[in-house]
Amino acid sequence: MSTFSGKIQEIPYISVDRFDGENLESQAYFLSHCHSDHMRGLTNKFVNEQLVENSKYLYASRVTCAILKKNYPNIESNLKELDVNVSYIISLDNNTFTTTLIPAGHCPGSVMFLFESHSTVLYTGDYRIHKNDLRKFNVFRGKTVDAVYLDTTFFLEEYPAFPARRDSLRELVRIARDWLDRGQNHHVNLIVCANYGYEHLIRGISSELKTPVHVNQAAFEFYSLIPELDRSVTRDARATRLHSKCRGFREPVCVEDQPNCAVKSIKISAWQWRGEALAGGISSLDDDGLHRLCYSTHASYEEGVALIEFLRPKRIEANVERGEPQADKAMRELIERHLGMIGGGEEEEERAEEAPKLFELGGKRGKREREQSFGSSSDEEAFEMPKRHTWWNGGG
């Protein structure tokens, strides 16, 4: 769960993923994705008093903006939809900087923000990127990243690695198919730990088993915003034997109280898979019949280290602290260790001087409007170098 304050030290006049306290004085706001721990303070009162009345703007991806418009209908004129892998020049009063959205691989619409002003800063939000995919992100080519605000949810040695999502999906399909093949009265209940973030599994199991997943109304309305998922879910309990949150988050599955139904529950999470737990496989069966499947939407320790080694930042700030002194101390020590291992000093200064700039802030600037479009690429498939720059004067 995010404990980030919302303030980027290098760009103090904006706020990211936090909308209360000192953040109320910010000139503009950024939201990485629509999970509640990243939306603290984002209420109707905030929307009305901070955004609408003061003509401020909130910047986010297309999917995130669609969710916000649904929940806050009067926010539309205060939202700025940003495409991934496009560099936007933003001017706020006397301050100018750029931001580039980078796919975060956490949930639909989730992004990292690369901010460039006098310093270059990456705010990861929640992210999961395999270490072998980092070099596909050409947006970092030729840049020296000064600071990383890092998702440290699993940045501990007790969570060394997680299975690839395709492997977790393959195991989920195997467990579900084995159960469903036992009879028409057999149903599967997918237990997930958040309202959003498991769409890869929902879409995958629906495709493999040729049947939609029964979900609740709120989830159905959310998935309707994502064209790739529109045929993967249903509100008709009779149309499928796959269920997830069909009565609401953390509520019993709709067929559990039917005496003629046999329900297999599969809990999808990463928290229990510490240390050597994965040595026995990526799923386990409890004595009470509950299946547990390892699946993470956050980076493992290994993936976090890979990002640090790839970017070689000068400073790292943890976005997630557990409130457990021993664990938080271990996490901070690991960060310091890896910062020390990548070095610094004259070599880094020379690298910064030689690095080509994405663009120069000085000189004549133009303003142009363009159609907002994602084309045919999904957020998690887009790795290209930013090709365009858009200038927004005064945040508008």
N, C-alpha and C positions, 0 to 999 in steps of 0.2 A: 504494500500500500504506500502510495506516494506521501512523503513528508516534506516535499519541496516547498519552499516559502513563496515561490512565484517570481522572485527577483533574480535577474541576471546581472551579476556584479558589473560586467563590462558594458551593459546597456541598461542602466538603472531606470530609465524612463518608460520601460515596457514591463508587462507581466505575462508570465507563461503558466498556464494550468493552475492558476490561483486567482481568486476574485474577491478577496476580503482583506481587512486590515490595511496595511500600508499599500497594498496593491490598488486601493481605491483612488490613489493619486496618480496612477500611471496614465500615460497619454494614449496607449493602445494595448490590446490584449491578444494573446495567441493561445489556441487550444489544440493540443496534440491529438486527442481522441476523446470520445464520450464515455469515459468511465468515471464514476462518482468521485473517486479520490483525486481526480484531476479537475474536478469542477466545483470545488469548495467555494461557496460564495456566489456561484452563478445561479441566481434566483430571479424571480420576476422583479423584485425590488432593485437588484443590481442592473438588470436589463433596462428598466425604466429610468432610474436615477443616474446611472453612470454612462450608459450607451446612448439611449434615446435623447434624454434631456441635454446631455453634454456633447452630442454628435461625435462620440468616439466609436472606434471600430474594433471588431473582433475578427481575427484572421485564422482560417482553418481550411482543411481540405474539403472537397466537394461533398463527400459522404458525411463528414462531421457537420457541415453547414446544413445539409438536408435534415439531419436529426434535430439540430437546434431550431430550424424553422418550424418543425412539427411541434416541438415542445414550447416554443416561444414565438407565436405567430407575428408579433409586432417587432421582431428583431431583424427582419429581412433586410431593411435598408442600412443596417449597421453591421452586416456581415460582409466579409470579403473572401470569396472563394478563391483559393490558390491551387494551381495545378502542381503536381509533383514534377521535380526536375526542371523547374523554370525559376530563374532568378528575378526577384521583384525588388526594385529600388523603392524604398519607403521614406518619405519625408514627413517629419513630425515637428512642428515649430522650427527650431533651429538645429534639429538633429536629423541626420540622414544615415541610413544603413540599408543593407540588403538582407533578404531572407530567401532561402531555398528550401522547399519541402522535399524530404527524402523518405521513401517508403520505410516504415518501421517494422512491418511484419508481425504486428501484435494483434490487431483486430481491424475490421473494415474501416477505412479512412484514417487509420493511425499513421502518424508521420513523426519524423525527427525534424528539428529546425536547425539549419545552418545559418547563423547570423554573422554578418561581416560588416564591421565598422572600423574603428581603430584597432580592434582585435577580432580574431576569428573564433567563434564559439559554436560548439555543437551541443544542442540540448536534445537528448535521446528520447525523452518521455519514456514510455514503456516500449521495449523493442525486443525482437528476437531475429537475429541475422546469423546464419551459419558462417563460421570463420572462413570457409572456402569461397563465400560470395562477396566478401568485403572488397576485393579488387575490381569487382564489376561496377562499383560505384565511382564512376569517373568524375563525379562532382568534386571529389577530394583531390583530384590530380593537380599537382603543383601548388598545393596550399599547405601552409603551416597552421595547424590548429592550436590556438593558445590555451583553450580550456574546454573541457568536456563535462557537462552536467549529466551524470551517468545513472542509468537504471541499475541499481545495486540490489534488486530484490533477491537474487540468488548469487551475489558476488561473495561467496564463501567457499572454502575448500571442501566443505561437506556436500556441495552440489557441483561436482566436477564437470559433469556432462549430462545432456539429455538426449534421448533418441530423436532422430530427424522426424519431422511431422509426417512424412510419407510412411515411415515405419510404424508410428503410433496408429495411423489410419489403417494400415494393413492388419495390425493386431486387433483393432476394434472391430473391423469387418469379420475377422475370423471368429471372435468370441460371439458376436451377434448372430452370425449365420449358423453357427453350431447350435445355438439355443433355439432360433426360430425354426430350424429344420426338424425339431422334435415334435411339432404339432401346431395346429392353427390356433390353439388357445395359449400359445407361448408368446409373450411380449417382452420387449427390451426397454429399459428405462435408463437414459443417459443422464447421469448426475454431474452437473458442471458447477464451477465455483464462482461464476460471474455471469451477468446478463448477456454480455457480448464477448467475443474472443474465440469461440469454438466453431466458427463458421466453416473453416477448412474441413473439420470432421463432419459437420452436418451435411455439407455438400457432398463430401466424398462417400459417406456411408449411404446416402440416398442414391447416389449414382451407381454404386456397386451392387446394392441390394434391390434396385429398381423400385423403390417405394419412398414416399416423402416421410418426414419426421413430424409427428404431431406436437405442436408448440402452443403456448398461450397467446392471447390476443396481442399483448404488447410486443412479444417477440415476433409474431407474424407481421405486425405493422412495421417493425424495424427491418425485417428481412425483405419486405416489399420495396424498400428503398434501394436494394441491391439487386440488379437484374439477374446476376449469376445465381442468385439463391431463390428466385421466385417459384421454381418448380420443386425445390428441395424441402419445402415445409407445407403443412396443411393445418387447418383448424378443424378438420373432420376426423374425429377419433376412430371412425369406422373404416377410414381409407388406408390405415396402416397399422403395423404392430411395433413401430418405433415411436418412442415418446421422449420428450425432454421439456421439463418445465411446463407441461401442458395445463396445469392448474395454477401456475404462478411459480415464481422463484422460491426454492426451498420448500415447496408444497409437495404432498404425495402425488404420484403419477395417477392418472385418471382411472386406470384399470386395476389398481392395487386392491381396491375393496370389493372386486368382483370374485366370488368364490370359484368360478370355473376358469380363472385366468392364472397362469403361472408367469411371474414377472422376474426377469433377470435384471438386476441393477448393476450398472457399470459406472464407477466413480472415476471421473477424469480429472487428474490433478498432477502436480509435481512435488508438492511439499513433503510427502512421505519418502521420496526416493533419494535418501541421503547416502553418502558414502558408497558402500559396496552393494547397496540394495539392488542395483541394476544387474549385478552379476548373475542373478537368477532369472533374468528376463525382464521385459518391459511391462509385464502385467503379473498380477498375483491374485489368488483366490482366498478369501477369508473363510474361516470356519462356518460363518453364517450364510455363505453363498454369495457375498458381495465381491464382485470383481473390481480390481483397481488397475487403472491404466496410467502409465506415465506419459504425460503430454504437457508441454510447457509453452506458454505464450511470452515468456520472459527469457532473456539470455541466461545461459548457464555461466558458471565461473569461467570455464574454458573460453566461451564465446566473448565474455567481457574482457578477458585478458587479450584475446585476439584483436578486439577493437582498439584497446589501448596501444598495443604494439604496432598496429597499422597506422593510427593517427599520430602517435608520439606527442601527446599534448604536454604542455608545461604544467598544467594544473587540472585536477579532477575534483569535482564536487559530487558527493553522493546524493542522489534523489530520493533514496529509500533508506531509512533507519528503522530498526525493529523496536527500539525502546528497550532492548535487552543489553545492558552494559557490556557483557562479555562478547556477545556477537557483534555489536557495533564497534567495539574496540578492535576485534579481529579483522573486521571489514576495512576499517581505516588503516590498519597496519598493512594489509594486503595492497591497498591503493598506493601507500607510500613506497612499499617494496617495488612495485612495478614501475612507478614513476622514477625511482632511483635506477632501475635496470635499463631504462631507455635513455638515460643520460641527459645532457643539456649543454649549456655554456656556449662556447664559441662555435662549435659545430652547428648547433641549432640556429644561432644568429646568422651564420653564413647561409644556411638553408633557407631562412626566412627572406634574406636579401635577394637570393637567386630565384625564389619562387615567382612565377608570372602572376600578375594580378588578374582577377576575373574581369574587372573593369576599373577605370579610374573614376573617382567621384567628382573630380574637378571638370571644368569645361562646360560647354553648352549641353543642356539636357532637354529632351523632348518628352512629351506626354502623348500616349496613344491608347486607344481602347481596342480591345480584341475580344472575340468570342471565347468564353470559357468552355473548354472541351477536354475530356480525357481520352478521346478517340477510342480505340479498341483495346488499349492496354489496361490491365488491372494495376492497382497500386503496387502489388508485390512483384510485378513483372518488369517494372520500369527502372532501368539502371542507366539510361543514356546520360550523356553529358548535357547540362542545360544549354539549350539552343537560343533562347529568347530572353529578353529583359523587358520588364514592364515598369514604368515609372508611375508612382502614385504620389501626388503632391498633397501635403497636408493630411495624409492618411486616407484621402478620398479617392 
